[in-house]
């Protein structure tokens, strides 16, 4: 038997991201999201991966890091996308992780 999350994942594979996220945010039970966190993280439209940037410091620094996926629902100022749309860095947003995911909250 196919689950609601399974239908959302199938829609995402077909390129229908908007419909997939509608199912994900409005109809998918929390237990399905918890059980398939890695798959959910791939299709969630609130997640964004920042571009790779050099650390700011002297010119001899060649150290690079891999930016972690960020959740646009966890803004630094509590104002949602306003921070990002006004030119703020996406790296200021909270990390996209299971323990703080808005999809797993009862208020969604």
NORHU-V89050 format. One record per pair of residues at least 4 apart in sequence whose C-alpha atoms are under 8 Angstrom apart, sorted by sequence separation. I is the first residue (numbers start at 0). J is the second residue. D is the distance in Angstrom with one decimal. If there is no record, write none. Layout:
I J D
I J D
//
This chain:
1 5 5.8
2 6 6.4
3 7 6.3
4 8 6.2
5 9 6.2
6 10 6.2
7 11 6.2
8 12 6.3
9 13 6.4
10 14 6.4
11 15 5.2
15 19 6.2
16 20 6.1
17 21 6.2
18 22 6.4
19 23 6.1
20 24 5.9
21 25 5.8
22 26 5.1
23 27 5.1
27 31 6.9
28 32 6.8
29 33 6.2
30 34 6.1
31 35 6.2
32 36 5.6
35 39 6.3
36 40 6.1
37 41 6.6
38 42 6.9
39 43 6.0
56 60 6.9
70 74 7.8
73 77 7.2
74 78 6.4
78 82 7.0
80 84 6.0
81 85 6.0
82 86 6.8
83 87 4.7
87 91 7.7
95 99 7.5
96 100 6.0
99 103 7.8
100 104 7.2
103 107 7.9
1 6 6.9
10 15 5.2
11 16 4.9
21 26 7.6
22 27 6.2
27 32 7.3
74 79 5.3
82 87 5.2
83 88 6.2
95 100 6.8
102 107 6.5
10 16 6.7
40 46 7.3
54 60 7.8
73 79 7.1
74 80 7.1
76 82 7.3
82 88 7.8
83 89 6.1
97 103 7.9
101 107 6.9
11 18 7.9
32 39 6.5
72 79 6.1
75 82 7.6
10 18 6.9
11 19 5.6
53 61 7.9
54 62 7.4
71 79 6.9
72 80 7.9
74 82 7.2
10 19 5.4
53 62 7.6
54 63 6.9
71 80 6.7
9 19 7.9
53 63 6.0
7 18 7.4
8 19 6.7
52 63 7.5
53 64 8.0
7 19 4.3
52 64 8.0
6 19 7.6
7 20 7.0
51 64 7.4
51 65 6.5
7 22 5.9
51 66 6.3
7 23 6.3
50 66 7.2
75 91 5.9
49 66 6.1
74 91 7.3
75 92 5.5
4 22 7.5
48 66 7.0
49 67 7.3
74 92 4.8
75 93 7.3
3 22 7.2
4 23 6.6
48 67 6.4
49 68 6.8
73 92 5.6
74 93 6.6
3 23 7.9
23 43 7.8
48 68 4.3
49 69 7.5
69 89 7.2
73 93 5.1
47 68 5.6
48 69 6.0
69 90 6.9
71 92 6.5
20 42 7.4
46 68 6.4
47 69 5.3
70 92 6.3
71 93 7.7
3 26 7.2
4 27 5.9
19 42 7.8
20 43 6.4
46 69 5.5
47 70 6.5
69 92 5.9
70 93 5.8
3 27 5.7
20 44 6.6
46 70 4.6
47 71 7.2
66 90 7.9
69 93 5.7
70 94 5.9
3 28 8.0
45 70 5.6
46 71 6.1
69 94 4.5
70 95 4.8
16 42 7.4
45 71 5.1
68 94 6.0
69 95 4.8
4 31 6.6
45 72 6.5
67 94 6.6
68 95 5.5
4 32 7.4
16 44 7.8
67 95 7.7
72 101 7.2
8 38 7.7
8 39 7.9
11 42 6.7
8 42 7.4
49 89 6.4
49 90 6.6
46 95 6.6
40 95 7.9
36 97 7.1
33 97 7.8
32 102 7.8
33 103 7.5
32 103 7.4
29 102 7.4
29 103 5.7
24 102 6.7
25 107 7.7
24 107 7.3
//
